[in-house]
Amino acid sequence: MSNLIKSALFGGALAAAAIGVSVAKASPPEVCRDYATASVRQALLARSIPACDHGLGPRWTTDYRVHYDWCLGAPFEDVAAERLARTNWLRSCRG
């Protein structure tokens, strides 16, 4: 086997290993239950405050299942960031 082929195979193996390591673990169901409950509460709060009721899209839906299902496939860091984004919006729009 030539050195070029060996290098390509070794490089491919390294890339595959790096991809495997970088795949984030999805959030567990108990975390997603809490997340979805909090998400719906935040969406309802936003709707109850005229200055805050401008959120569109899945972030601001009151559909528990949308939040829960998204969470199940998301890494914990993304789940925490999404919850924080809603919290920050609610803080900013309340004045």
Distance bins in CASP14 RR format, pairs under 12 A and 6 or more apart:
PFRMAT RR
TARGET T0000
AUTHOR 0000-0000-0000
RMODE 2
METHOD distances of the structure
MODEL  1
1 7 0 0 0 0 0 1 0 0 0 0 0
1 8 0 0 0 0 0 1 0 0 0 0 0
1 9 0 0 0 0 1 0 0 0 0 0 0
1 10 0 0 0 0 0 1 0 0 0 0 0
2 8 0 0 0 0 1 0 0 0 0 0 0
2 9 0 0 0 0 0 1 0 0 0 0 0
3 9 0 0 0 0 0 1 0 0 0 0 0
3 10 0 0 0 0 0 1 0 0 0 0 0
4 10 0 0 0 0 0 1 0 0 0 0 0
4 11 0 0 0 0 0 1 0 0 0 0 0
5 11 0 0 0 0 0 1 0 0 0 0 0
5 12 0 0 0 0 0 1 0 0 0 0 0
6 12 0 0 0 0 0 1 0 0 0 0 0
6 13 0 0 0 0 0 1 0 0 0 0 0
7 13 0 0 0 0 0 1 0 0 0 0 0
7 14 0 0 0 0 0 1 0 0 0 0 0
8 14 0 0 0 0 0 1 0 0 0 0 0
8 15 0 0 0 0 0 1 0 0 0 0 0
9 15 0 0 0 0 0 1 0 0 0 0 0
9 16 0 0 0 0 0 1 0 0 0 0 0
10 16 0 0 0 0 0 1 0 0 0 0 0
10 17 0 0 0 0 0 1 0 0 0 0 0
11 17 0 0 0 0 1 0 0 0 0 0 0
11 18 0 0 0 0 1 0 0 0 0 0 0
12 18 0 0 0 0 1 0 0 0 0 0 0
12 19 0 0 0 0 1 0 0 0 0 0 0
13 19 0 0 0 0 0 1 0 0 0 0 0
13 20 0 0 0 0 0 1 0 0 0 0 0
14 20 0 0 0 0 0 1 0 0 0 0 0
14 21 0 0 0 0 0 1 0 0 0 0 0
15 21 0 0 0 0 0 1 0 0 0 0 0
15 22 0 0 0 0 0 1 0 0 0 0 0
16 22 0 0 0 0 0 1 0 0 0 0 0
16 23 0 0 0 0 0 1 0 0 0 0 0
17 23 0 0 0 0 0 1 0 0 0 0 0
22 75 0 0 0 0 0 1 0 0 0 0 0
23 73 0 0 0 0 0 1 0 0 0 0 0
23 75 0 0 0 0 1 0 0 0 0 0 0
24 73 0 0 0 0 1 0 0 0 0 0 0
24 74 0 0 0 0 1 0 0 0 0 0 0
24 75 1 1 0 0 0 0 0 0 0 0 0
24 76 0 0 0 0 1 0 0 0 0 0 0
24 77 1 0 0 1 0 0 0 0 0 0 0
24 78 1 0 0 1 0 0 0 0 0 0 0
24 79 0 0 0 0 0 1 0 0 0 0 0
25 31 0 0 0 0 0 1 0 0 0 0 0
25 72 0 0 0 0 0 1 0 0 0 0 0
25 73 0 0 0 0 1 0 0 0 0 0 0
25 74 0 0 0 0 0 1 0 0 0 0 0
25 75 1 0 0 1 0 0 0 0 0 0 0
25 76 1 0 0 1 0 0 0 0 0 0 0
25 77 0 0 0 0 0 1 0 0 0 0 0
25 78 0 0 0 0 0 1 0 0 0 0 0
25 79 0 0 0 0 0 1 0 0 0 0 0
26 32 0 0 0 0 1 0 0 0 0 0 0
26 69 0 0 0 0 0 1 0 0 0 0 0
26 70 0 0 0 0 0 1 0 0 0 0 0
26 71 0 0 0 0 1 0 0 0 0 0 0
26 72 1 0 0 1 0 0 0 0 0 0 0
26 73 1 0 1 0 0 0 0 0 0 0 0
26 74 1 0 0 1 0 0 0 0 0 0 0
26 75 1 0 0 1 0 0 0 0 0 0 0
26 76 0 0 0 0 1 0 0 0 0 0 0
26 77 0 0 0 0 0 1 0 0 0 0 0
26 78 0 0 0 0 1 0 0 0 0 0 0
26 79 0 0 0 0 1 0 0 0 0 0 0
27 33 0 0 0 0 0 1 0 0 0 0 0
27 34 0 0 0 0 1 0 0 0 0 0 0
27 35 1 0 0 1 0 0 0 0 0 0 0
27 36 0 0 0 0 0 1 0 0 0 0 0
27 67 0 0 0 0 0 1 0 0 0 0 0
27 68 0 0 0 0 0 1 0 0 0 0 0
27 69 0 0 0 0 0 1 0 0 0 0 0
27 70 0 0 0 0 1 0 0 0 0 0 0
27 71 1 0 1 0 0 0 0 0 0 0 0
27 72 1 0 0 1 0 0 0 0 0 0 0
27 73 1 0 0 1 0 0 0 0 0 0 0
27 74 1 0 1 0 0 0 0 0 0 0 0
27 75 1 0 0 1 0 0 0 0 0 0 0
27 76 1 0 1 0 0 0 0 0 0 0 0
27 77 0 0 0 0 1 0 0 0 0 0 0
27 78 0 0 0 0 1 0 0 0 0 0 0
27 79 1 0 1 0 0 0 0 0 0 0 0
27 80 0 0 0 0 1 0 0 0 0 0 0
27 81 0 0 0 0 0 1 0 0 0 0 0
27 82 0 0 0 0 0 1 0 0 0 0 0
27 83 0 0 0 0 0 1 0 0 0 0 0
28 34 0 0 0 0 0 1 0 0 0 0 0
28 35 0 0 0 0 0 1 0 0 0 0 0
28 68 0 0 0 0 0 1 0 0 0 0 0
28 71 0 0 0 0 1 0 0 0 0 0 0
28 72 0 0 0 0 1 0 0 0 0 0 0
28 73 0 0 0 0 0 1 0 0 0 0 0
28 74 0 0 0 0 0 1 0 0 0 0 0
28 75 0 0 0 0 0 1 0 0 0 0 0
28 76 0 0 0 0 1 0 0 0 0 0 0
28 79 0 0 0 0 0 1 0 0 0 0 0
29 35 0 0 0 0 0 1 0 0 0 0 0
29 36 0 0 0 0 0 1 0 0 0 0 0
29 68 0 0 0 0 1 0 0 0 0 0 0
29 69 0 0 0 0 0 1 0 0 0 0 0
29 71 0 0 0 0 1 0 0 0 0 0 0
29 72 1 0 0 1 0 0 0 0 0 0 0
29 73 0 0 0 0 0 1 0 0 0 0 0
30 36 0 0 0 0 0 1 0 0 0 0 0
30 37 0 0 0 0 0 1 0 0 0 0 0
30 68 0 0 0 0 0 1 0 0 0 0 0
30 71 0 0 0 0 0 1 0 0 0 0 0
30 72 0 0 0 0 0 1 0 0 0 0 0
30 76 0 0 0 0 0 1 0 0 0 0 0
30 79 0 0 0 0 0 1 0 0 0 0 0
31 37 0 0 0 0 0 1 0 0 0 0 0
31 38 0 0 0 0 0 1 0 0 0 0 0
31 67 0 0 0 0 0 1 0 0 0 0 0
31 68 0 0 0 0 0 1 0 0 0 0 0
31 71 1 0 0 1 0 0 0 0 0 0 0
31 72 0 0 0 0 1 0 0 0 0 0 0
31 73 0 0 0 0 0 1 0 0 0 0 0
31 74 0 0 0 0 1 0 0 0 0 0 0
31 75 0 0 0 0 0 1 0 0 0 0 0
31 76 1 0 0 1 0 0 0 0 0 0 0
31 77 0 0 0 0 0 1 0 0 0 0 0
31 78 0 0 0 0 0 1 0 0 0 0 0
31 79 1 0 0 1 0 0 0 0 0 0 0
31 80 0 0 0 0 1 0 0 0 0 0 0
31 83 0 0 0 0 0 1 0 0 0 0 0
32 38 0 0 0 0 0 1 0 0 0 0 0
32 39 0 0 0 0 1 0 0 0 0 0 0
32 64 0 0 0 0 0 1 0 0 0 0 0
32 65 0 0 0 0 0 1 0 0 0 0 0
32 66 0 0 0 0 0 1 0 0 0 0 0
32 67 1 0 0 1 0 0 0 0 0 0 0
32 68 1 0 1 0 0 0 0 0 0 0 0
32 69 0 0 0 0 1 0 0 0 0 0 0
32 70 0 0 0 0 1 0 0 0 0 0 0
32 71 1 1 0 0 0 0 0 0 0 0 0
32 72 1 0 1 0 0 0 0 0 0 0 0
32 73 0 0 0 0 1 0 0 0 0 0 0
32 74 0 0 0 0 1 0 0 0 0 0 0
32 75 0 0 0 0 0 1 0 0 0 0 0
32 76 0 0 0 0 1 0 0 0 0 0 0
32 78 0 0 0 0 0 1 0 0 0 0 0
32 79 1 0 0 1 0 0 0 0 0 0 0
32 82 0 0 0 0 0 1 0 0 0 0 0
32 83 0 0 0 0 0 1 0 0 0 0 0
33 39 0 0 0 0 0 1 0 0 0 0 0
33 40 0 0 0 0 0 1 0 0 0 0 0
33 64 0 0 0 0 1 0 0 0 0 0 0
33 65 0 0 0 0 0 1 0 0 0 0 0
33 67 0 0 0 0 1 0 0 0 0 0 0
33 68 1 0 0 1 0 0 0 0 0 0 0
33 69 0 0 0 0 0 1 0 0 0 0 0
33 71 0 0 0 0 1 0 0 0 0 0 0
33 72 0 0 0 0 0 1 0 0 0 0 0
33 79 0 0 0 0 0 1 0 0 0 0 0
34 40 0 0 0 0 0 1 0 0 0 0 0
34 41 0 0 0 0 0 1 0 0 0 0 0
34 64 0 0 0 0 0 1 0 0 0 0 0
34 67 0 0 0 0 0 1 0 0 0 0 0
34 68 0 0 0 0 0 1 0 0 0 0 0
34 71 0 0 0 0 1 0 0 0 0 0 0
34 76 0 0 0 0 0 1 0 0 0 0 0
34 79 0 0 0 0 1 0 0 0 0 0 0
34 80 0 0 0 0 0 1 0 0 0 0 0
34 83 0 0 0 0 1 0 0 0 0 0 0
35 41 0 0 0 0 0 1 0 0 0 0 0
35 42 0 0 0 0 0 1 0 0 0 0 0
35 64 0 0 0 0 0 1 0 0 0 0 0
35 66 0 0 0 0 0 1 0 0 0 0 0
35 67 1 0 0 1 0 0 0 0 0 0 0
35 68 1 0 0 1 0 0 0 0 0 0 0
35 69 0 0 0 0 0 1 0 0 0 0 0
35 70 0 0 0 0 1 0 0 0 0 0 0
35 71 1 0 1 0 0 0 0 0 0 0 0
35 72 0 0 0 0 1 0 0 0 0 0 0
35 73 0 0 0 0 0 1 0 0 0 0 0
35 74 0 0 0 0 1 0 0 0 0 0 0
35 76 0 0 0 0 1 0 0 0 0 0 0
35 78 0 0 0 0 0 1 0 0 0 0 0
35 79 1 0 1 0 0 0 0 0 0 0 0
35 80 0 0 0 0 1 0 0 0 0 0 0
35 81 0 0 0 0 0 1 0 0 0 0 0
35 82 1 0 0 1 0 0 0 0 0 0 0
35 83 1 0 0 1 0 0 0 0 0 0 0
35 84 0 0 0 0 0 1 0 0 0 0 0
35 86 0 0 0 0 0 1 0 0 0 0 0
36 42 0 0 0 0 0 1 0 0 0 0 0
36 43 0 0 0 0 0 1 0 0 0 0 0
36 58 0 0 0 0 0 1 0 0 0 0 0
36 61 0 0 0 0 0 1 0 0 0 0 0
36 62 0 0 0 0 0 1 0 0 0 0 0
36 63 0 0 0 0 1 0 0 0 0 0 0
36 64 1 0 1 0 0 0 0 0 0 0 0
36 65 1 0 0 1 0 0 0 0 0 0 0
36 66 0 0 0 0 1 0 0 0 0 0 0
36 67 1 1 0 0 0 0 0 0 0 0 0
36 68 1 1 0 0 0 0 0 0 0 0 0
36 69 0 0 0 0 1 0 0 0 0 0 0
36 70 0 0 0 0 1 0 0 0 0 0 0
36 71 1 0 0 1 0 0 0 0 0 0 0
36 72 0 0 0 0 1 0 0 0 0 0 0
36 74 0 0 0 0 0 1 0 0 0 0 0
36 79 0 0 0 0 1 0 0 0 0 0 0
36 82 0 0 0 0 0 1 0 0 0 0 0
36 83 0 0 0 0 0 1 0 0 0 0 0
37 43 0 0 0 0 0 1 0 0 0 0 0
37 44 0 0 0 0 0 1 0 0 0 0 0
37 62 0 0 0 0 0 1 0 0 0 0 0
37 64 1 0 0 1 0 0 0 0 0 0 0
37 65 0 0 0 0 0 1 0 0 0 0 0
37 67 0 0 0 0 1 0 0 0 0 0 0
37 68 0 0 0 0 1 0 0 0 0 0 0
37 71 0 0 0 0 0 1 0 0 0 0 0
37 83 0 0 0 0 0 1 0 0 0 0 0
38 44 0 0 0 0 0 1 0 0 0 0 0
38 45 0 0 0 0 0 1 0 0 0 0 0
38 64 0 0 0 0 0 1 0 0 0 0 0
38 67 0 0 0 0 1 0 0 0 0 0 0
38 68 0 0 0 0 0 1 0 0 0 0 0
38 71 0 0 0 0 0 1 0 0 0 0 0
38 79 0 0 0 0 0 1 0 0 0 0 0
38 80 0 0 0 0 0 1 0 0 0 0 0
38 82 0 0 0 0 0 1 0 0 0 0 0
38 83 1 0 0 1 0 0 0 0 0 0 0
38 84 0 0 0 0 0 1 0 0 0 0 0
38 86 0 0 0 0 1 0 0 0 0 0 0
38 87 0 0 0 0 1 0 0 0 0 0 0
38 90 0 0 0 0 0 1 0 0 0 0 0
39 45 0 0 0 0 0 1 0 0 0 0 0
39 46 0 0 0 0 0 1 0 0 0 0 0
39 57 0 0 0 0 0 1 0 0 0 0 0
39 58 0 0 0 0 1 0 0 0 0 0 0
39 59 1 0 0 1 0 0 0 0 0 0 0
39 60 0 0 0 0 1 0 0 0 0 0 0
39 61 0 0 0 0 1 0 0 0 0 0 0
39 62 0 0 0 0 1 0 0 0 0 0 0
39 63 0 0 0 0 1 0 0 0 0 0 0
39 64 1 0 0 1 0 0 0 0 0 0 0
39 65 0 0 0 0 0 1 0 0 0 0 0
39 66 0 0 0 0 1 0 0 0 0 0 0
39 67 1 1 0 0 0 0 0 0 0 0 0
39 68 0 0 0 0 1 0 0 0 0 0 0
39 69 0 0 0 0 0 1 0 0 0 0 0
39 70 0 0 0 0 1 0 0 0 0 0 0
39 71 0 0 0 0 1 0 0 0 0 0 0
39 79 0 0 0 0 1 0 0 0 0 0 0
39 82 1 0 0 1 0 0 0 0 0 0 0
39 83 1 0 0 1 0 0 0 0 0 0 0
39 84 0 0 0 0 0 1 0 0 0 0 0
39 85 0 0 0 0 0 1 0 0 0 0 0
39 86 1 0 0 1 0 0 0 0 0 0 0
39 87 0 0 0 0 0 1 0 0 0 0 0
39 90 0 0 0 0 0 1 0 0 0 0 0
40 46 0 0 0 0 0 1 0 0 0 0 0
40 47 0 0 0 0 0 1 0 0 0 0 0
40 58 0 0 0 0 0 1 0 0 0 0 0
40 59 0 0 0 0 0 1 0 0 0 0 0
40 60 0 0 0 0 0 1 0 0 0 0 0
40 61 0 0 0 0 1 0 0 0 0 0 0
40 62 1 0 1 0 0 0 0 0 0 0 0
40 63 1 0 0 1 0 0 0 0 0 0 0
40 64 1 0 1 0 0 0 0 0 0 0 0
40 65 0 0 0 0 1 0 0 0 0 0 0
40 66 0 0 0 0 1 0 0 0 0 0 0
40 67 1 0 0 1 0 0 0 0 0 0 0
40 68 0 0 0 0 1 0 0 0 0 0 0
40 83 0 0 0 0 0 1 0 0 0 0 0
40 86 0 0 0 0 0 1 0 0 0 0 0
41 47 0 0 0 0 0 1 0 0 0 0 0
41 48 0 0 0 0 0 1 0 0 0 0 0
41 60 0 0 0 0 0 1 0 0 0 0 0
41 62 0 0 0 0 1 0 0 0 0 0 0
41 64 0 0 0 0 0 1 0 0 0 0 0
41 67 0 0 0 0 0 1 0 0 0 0 0
41 83 0 0 0 0 0 1 0 0 0 0 0
41 86 0 0 0 0 1 0 0 0 0 0 0
41 87 0 0 0 0 0 1 0 0 0 0 0
41 90 0 0 0 0 0 1 0 0 0 0 0
42 48 0 0 0 0 0 1 0 0 0 0 0
42 49 0 0 0 0 0 1 0 0 0 0 0
42 52 0 0 0 0 1 0 0 0 0 0 0
42 55 0 0 0 0 0 1 0 0 0 0 0
42 59 0 0 0 0 1 0 0 0 0 0 0
42 60 0 0 0 0 1 0 0 0 0 0 0
42 61 0 0 0 0 0 1 0 0 0 0 0
42 62 0 0 0 0 1 0 0 0 0 0 0
42 67 0 0 0 0 1 0 0 0 0 0 0
42 82 0 0 0 0 0 1 0 0 0 0 0
42 83 1 0 0 1 0 0 0 0 0 0 0
42 84 0 0 0 0 0 1 0 0 0 0 0
42 85 0 0 0 0 1 0 0 0 0 0 0
42 86 1 0 1 0 0 0 0 0 0 0 0
42 87 1 0 0 1 0 0 0 0 0 0 0
42 88 0 0 0 0 0 1 0 0 0 0 0
42 89 0 0 0 0 1 0 0 0 0 0 0
42 90 1 0 0 1 0 0 0 0 0 0 0
42 91 0 0 0 0 0 1 0 0 0 0 0
42 93 0 0 0 0 0 1 0 0 0 0 0
43 49 0 0 0 0 0 1 0 0 0 0 0
43 52 0 0 0 0 0 1 0 0 0 0 0
43 53 0 0 0 0 1 0 0 0 0 0 0
43 55 0 0 0 0 1 0 0 0 0 0 0
43 56 0 0 0 0 0 1 0 0 0 0 0
43 57 0 0 0 0 1 0 0 0 0 0 0
43 58 0 0 0 0 1 0 0 0 0 0 0
43 59 1 0 0 1 0 0 0 0 0 0 0
43 60 1 0 1 0 0 0 0 0 0 0 0
43 61 1 0 0 1 0 0 0 0 0 0 0
43 62 1 0 1 0 0 0 0 0 0 0 0
43 63 0 0 0 0 1 0 0 0 0 0 0
43 64 0 0 0 0 1 0 0 0 0 0 0
43 66 0 0 0 0 1 0 0 0 0 0 0
43 67 0 0 0 0 1 0 0 0 0 0 0
43 82 0 0 0 0 0 1 0 0 0 0 0
43 83 0 0 0 0 0 1 0 0 0 0 0
43 86 1 0 0 1 0 0 0 0 0 0 0
43 89 0 0 0 0 0 1 0 0 0 0 0
43 90 0 0 0 0 1 0 0 0 0 0 0
44 52 0 0 0 0 0 1 0 0 0 0 0
44 53 0 0 0 0 0 1 0 0 0 0 0
44 60 0 0 0 0 1 0 0 0 0 0 0
44 61 0 0 0 0 0 1 0 0 0 0 0
44 62 1 0 1 0 0 0 0 0 0 0 0
44 63 0 0 0 0 0 1 0 0 0 0 0
44 64 0 0 0 0 0 1 0 0 0 0 0
44 86 0 0 0 0 0 1 0 0 0 0 0
44 90 0 0 0 0 0 1 0 0 0 0 0
45 51 0 0 0 0 0 1 0 0 0 0 0
45 52 1 0 0 1 0 0 0 0 0 0 0
45 53 0 0 0 0 1 0 0 0 0 0 0
45 55 0 0 0 0 0 1 0 0 0 0 0
45 60 0 0 0 0 0 1 0 0 0 0 0
45 62 0 0 0 0 0 1 0 0 0 0 0
45 86 0 0 0 0 1 0 0 0 0 0 0
45 87 0 0 0 0 0 1 0 0 0 0 0
45 89 0 0 0 0 0 1 0 0 0 0 0
45 90 1 0 0 1 0 0 0 0 0 0 0
45 91 0 0 0 0 0 1 0 0 0 0 0
45 93 0 0 0 0 0 1 0 0 0 0 0
45 94 0 0 0 0 1 0 0 0 0 0 0
46 52 1 0 1 0 0 0 0 0 0 0 0
46 53 1 0 1 0 0 0 0 0 0 0 0
46 54 0 0 0 0 1 0 0 0 0 0 0
46 55 1 0 0 1 0 0 0 0 0 0 0
46 56 0 0 0 0 0 1 0 0 0 0 0
46 57 0 0 0 0 0 1 0 0 0 0 0
46 59 0 0 0 0 1 0 0 0 0 0 0
46 60 1 0 0 1 0 0 0 0 0 0 0
46 61 0 0 0 0 0 1 0 0 0 0 0
46 62 0 0 0 0 1 0 0 0 0 0 0
46 85 0 0 0 0 0 1 0 0 0 0 0
46 86 1 0 0 1 0 0 0 0 0 0 0
46 87 0 0 0 0 0 1 0 0 0 0 0
46 88 0 0 0 0 0 1 0 0 0 0 0
46 89 1 0 0 1 0 0 0 0 0 0 0
46 90 1 0 0 1 0 0 0 0 0 0 0
46 91 0 0 0 0 0 1 0 0 0 0 0
46 92 0 0 0 0 0 1 0 0 0 0 0
46 93 1 0 0 1 0 0 0 0 0 0 0
46 94 0 0 0 0 1 0 0 0 0 0 0
47 53 1 0 1 0 0 0 0 0 0 0 0
47 54 0 0 0 0 0 1 0 0 0 0 0
47 55 0 0 0 0 1 0 0 0 0 0 0
47 56 0 0 0 0 0 1 0 0 0 0 0
47 60 0 0 0 0 1 0 0 0 0 0 0
47 61 0 0 0 0 0 1 0 0 0 0 0
47 62 1 0 0 1 0 0 0 0 0 0 0
47 90 0 0 0 0 0 1 0 0 0 0 0
47 93 0 0 0 0 0 1 0 0 0 0 0
48 62 0 0 0 0 0 1 0 0 0 0 0
48 90 0 0 0 0 0 1 0 0 0 0 0
48 93 0 0 0 0 0 1 0 0 0 0 0
48 94 0 0 0 0 0 1 0 0 0 0 0
49 55 0 0 0 0 0 1 0 0 0 0 0
49 89 0 0 0 0 0 1 0 0 0 0 0
49 90 1 0 0 1 0 0 0 0 0 0 0
49 91 0 0 0 0 0 1 0 0 0 0 0
49 92 0 0 0 0 0 1 0 0 0 0 0
49 93 1 0 0 1 0 0 0 0 0 0 0
49 94 1 0 0 1 0 0 0 0 0 0 0
49 95 0 0 0 0 1 0 0 0 0 0 0
50 93 0 0 0 0 1 0 0 0 0 0 0
50 94 0 0 0 0 0 1 0 0 0 0 0
51 89 0 0 0 0 0 1 0 0 0 0 0
51 90 0 0 0 0 0 1 0 0 0 0 0
51 91 0 0 0 0 0 1 0 0 0 0 0
51 92 0 0 0 0 1 0 0 0 0 0 0
51 93 1 0 1 0 0 0 0 0 0 0 0
51 94 1 0 0 1 0 0 0 0 0 0 0
51 95 1 0 0 1 0 0 0 0 0 0 0
52 60 0 0 0 0 1 0 0 0 0 0 0
52 86 0 0 0 0 0 1 0 0 0 0 0
52 87 0 0 0 0 0 1 0 0 0 0 0
52 88 0 0 0 0 0 1 0 0 0 0 0
52 89 1 0 0 1 0 0 0 0 0 0 0
52 90 1 0 1 0 0 0 0 0 0 0 0
52 91 0 0 0 0 1 0 0 0 0 0 0
52 92 0 0 0 0 1 0 0 0 0 0 0
52 93 1 1 0 0 0 0 0 0 0 0 0
52 94 1 0 0 1 0 0 0 0 0 0 0
52 95 0 0 0 0 1 0 0 0 0 0 0
53 60 0 0 0 0 1 0 0 0 0 0 0
53 62 0 0 0 0 0 1 0 0 0 0 0
53 89 0 0 0 0 0 1 0 0 0 0 0
53 90 0 0 0 0 0 1 0 0 0 0 0
53 93 0 0 0 0 1 0 0 0 0 0 0
53 94 0 0 0 0 0 1 0 0 0 0 0
54 60 0 0 0 0 1 0 0 0 0 0 0
54 89 0 0 0 0 1 0 0 0 0 0 0
54 90 0 0 0 0 0 1 0 0 0 0 0
54 92 0 0 0 0 0 1 0 0 0 0 0
54 93 1 0 0 1 0 0 0 0 0 0 0
55 61 0 0 0 0 1 0 0 0 0 0 0
55 62 0 0 0 0 0 1 0 0 0 0 0
55 85 0 0 0 0 0 1 0 0 0 0 0
55 86 0 0 0 0 1 0 0 0 0 0 0
55 89 1 0 0 1 0 0 0 0 0 0 0
55 90 0 0 0 0 0 1 0 0 0 0 0
55 93 0 0 0 0 1 0 0 0 0 0 0
56 89 0 0 0 0 0 1 0 0 0 0 0
57 63 0 0 0 0 0 1 0 0 0 0 0
57 66 0 0 0 0 1 0 0 0 0 0 0
57 67 0 0 0 0 0 1 0 0 0 0 0
57 70 0 0 0 0 0 1 0 0 0 0 0
57 86 0 0 0 0 0 1 0 0 0 0 0
58 65 0 0 0 0 0 1 0 0 0 0 0
58 66 1 0 1 0 0 0 0 0 0 0 0
58 67 1 0 0 1 0 0 0 0 0 0 0
58 68 0 0 0 0 0 1 0 0 0 0 0
58 69 0 0 0 0 1 0 0 0 0 0 0
58 70 1 0 0 1 0 0 0 0 0 0 0
58 71 0 0 0 0 0 1 0 0 0 0 0
58 74 0 0 0 0 0 1 0 0 0 0 0
58 82 0 0 0 0 1 0 0 0 0 0 0
58 86 0 0 0 0 0 1 0 0 0 0 0
59 66 0 0 0 0 1 0 0 0 0 0 0
59 67 0 0 0 0 1 0 0 0 0 0 0
59 70 0 0 0 0 1 0 0 0 0 0 0
59 81 0 0 0 0 0 1 0 0 0 0 0
59 82 1 0 0 1 0 0 0 0 0 0 0
59 83 0 0 0 0 1 0 0 0 0 0 0
59 84 0 0 0 0 0 1 0 0 0 0 0
59 85 1 0 0 1 0 0 0 0 0 0 0
59 86 1 0 0 1 0 0 0 0 0 0 0
59 87 0 0 0 0 0 1 0 0 0 0 0
59 88 0 0 0 0 0 1 0 0 0 0 0
59 89 0 0 0 0 1 0 0 0 0 0 0
59 90 0 0 0 0 0 1 0 0 0 0 0
60 66 0 0 0 0 0 1 0 0 0 0 0
60 67 0 0 0 0 0 1 0 0 0 0 0
60 82 0 0 0 0 0 1 0 0 0 0 0
60 85 0 0 0 0 0 1 0 0 0 0 0
60 86 1 0 0 1 0 0 0 0 0 0 0
60 89 0 0 0 0 1 0 0 0 0 0 0
60 90 0 0 0 0 0 1 0 0 0 0 0
60 93 0 0 0 0 0 1 0 0 0 0 0
61 67 1 0 0 1 0 0 0 0 0 0 0
61 68 0 0 0 0 0 1 0 0 0 0 0
61 69 0 0 0 0 0 1 0 0 0 0 0
61 70 0 0 0 0 1 0 0 0 0 0 0
61 86 0 0 0 0 0 1 0 0 0 0 0
63 69 0 0 0 0 1 0 0 0 0 0 0
63 70 0 0 0 0 0 1 0 0 0 0 0
64 70 0 0 0 0 0 1 0 0 0 0 0
64 71 0 0 0 0 0 1 0 0 0 0 0
65 71 0 0 0 0 0 1 0 0 0 0 0
65 72 0 0 0 0 0 1 0 0 0 0 0
66 72 0 0 0 0 0 1 0 0 0 0 0
66 82 0 0 0 0 0 1 0 0 0 0 0
67 73 0 0 0 0 0 1 0 0 0 0 0
67 74 0 0 0 0 0 1 0 0 0 0 0
67 79 0 0 0 0 1 0 0 0 0 0 0
67 82 0 0 0 0 1 0 0 0 0 0 0
67 83 0 0 0 0 1 0 0 0 0 0 0
67 86 0 0 0 0 0 1 0 0 0 0 0
68 74 0 0 0 0 0 1 0 0 0 0 0
68 79 0 0 0 0 0 1 0 0 0 0 0
70 78 0 0 0 0 1 0 0 0 0 0 0
70 79 0 0 0 0 1 0 0 0 0 0 0
70 82 0 0 0 0 1 0 0 0 0 0 0
70 83 0 0 0 0 0 1 0 0 0 0 0
71 77 0 0 0 0 0 1 0 0 0 0 0
71 78 0 0 0 0 1 0 0 0 0 0 0
71 79 1 0 1 0 0 0 0 0 0 0 0
71 80 0 0 0 0 0 1 0 0 0 0 0
71 81 0 0 0 0 0 1 0 0 0 0 0
71 82 0 0 0 0 1 0 0 0 0 0 0
71 83 0 0 0 0 1 0 0 0 0 0 0
72 78 0 0 0 0 0 1 0 0 0 0 0
72 79 0 0 0 0 1 0 0 0 0 0 0
73 79 0 0 0 0 1 0 0 0 0 0 0
74 80 0 0 0 0 1 0 0 0 0 0 0
74 81 0 0 0 0 1 0 0 0 0 0 0
74 82 1 0 0 1 0 0 0 0 0 0 0
74 83 0 0 0 0 0 1 0 0 0 0 0
75 81 0 0 0 0 1 0 0 0 0 0 0
75 82 0 0 0 0 0 1 0 0 0 0 0
76 82 0 0 0 0 0 1 0 0 0 0 0
76 83 0 0 0 0 0 1 0 0 0 0 0
77 83 0 0 0 0 0 1 0 0 0 0 0
77 84 0 0 0 0 0 1 0 0 0 0 0
78 84 0 0 0 0 0 1 0 0 0 0 0
78 85 0 0 0 0 0 1 0 0 0 0 0
79 85 0 0 0 0 0 1 0 0 0 0 0
79 86 0 0 0 0 0 1 0 0 0 0 0
80 86 0 0 0 0 0 1 0 0 0 0 0
80 87 0 0 0 0 0 1 0 0 0 0 0
81 87 0 0 0 0 0 1 0 0 0 0 0
81 88 0 0 0 0 0 1 0 0 0 0 0
82 88 0 0 0 0 0 1 0 0 0 0 0
82 89 0 0 0 0 0 1 0 0 0 0 0
83 89 0 0 0 0 0 1 0 0 0 0 0
83 90 0 0 0 0 0 1 0 0 0 0 0
84 90 0 0 0 0 0 1 0 0 0 0 0
84 91 0 0 0 0 0 1 0 0 0 0 0
85 91 0 0 0 0 0 1 0 0 0 0 0
85 92 0 0 0 0 0 1 0 0 0 0 0
86 92 0 0 0 0 0 1 0 0 0 0 0
86 93 0 0 0 0 0 1 0 0 0 0 0
87 93 0 0 0 0 0 1 0 0 0 0 0
87 94 0 0 0 0 0 1 0 0 0 0 0
88 94 0 0 0 0 0 1 0 0 0 0 0
89 95 0 0 0 0 0 1 0 0 0 0 0
END
